[in-house]
Amino acid sequence: TLLTWSNSSSIAQQHQQKHQQQQQQQQQQQQVRSYADGKIGADSDEVAELIESNIRRPTREEQDAQRATPRRLLTTRREALSLYRETLRYSNLFVHRDEHGRMWRDVLRANARAEFEVARHEPDPELINRMIVTG
């Protein structure tokens, strides 16, 4: 019975995490829709809210579980690589040249590479999450 209770507890936690992820996705979709009204960029309150909504403080049990496995670092690494690949894919859409005659695609790729290289050896997971969210 103890094994059954722990399995149902982990299933409930997984369900709760999935529900929280769905809520975050809905909030992000609403924010994207709000930018469609002609507003460009975000003010400091929106940035702070976005950071807080994406950086959730873990409970004591979650901290203990994270210490047992380095899963969190793998997740941020995966997210960072995904963001980098996405940046490279979207850079193909910029085919015009800048004032120096360079392709914007190449400029964006070089800047993305430089920013990711600067942050490559950052050990603080909270700072890494912040950089992923805000750039």
Phi, psi and omega in degrees: 000328179294321179295318179296319180295318181292325177294316180292328177294317180290326176294319178295321178295318178297319179297318180295318178296319179297319179297318179295320178296319178296320178296318179297318178297319178296319178296319179295321178296321178294322178294320178297317178297325181291335178282344181288350182276015176101353180282132181247129178085184181225146177277174187296328178294318179294321179295315179297319179295320179295319179296312181296325181287335181264346177247098181264135179284123181285152176284173180300318180296320179293323177297318178296319179294323179292326178292330181289325180229141179277036184297321183299318179295322177295324180294313180293325177297315179298317179295318180296316179295321178297316178297319179297314179298319179296320177299316178296319179296315182287338178295337178296341180284343182264093185257355180277169183255153177274188184292345178262002178087004179273148177291135179299327178304314181291323179295314180297318179296317180295318179294318179298316180299316181297316180296319180291325178293322179297322184267005186301318186257025179287122183274340186278112183296328180292319178293323178297315177300318180298318179293324178295319183286315187260345179096000000 
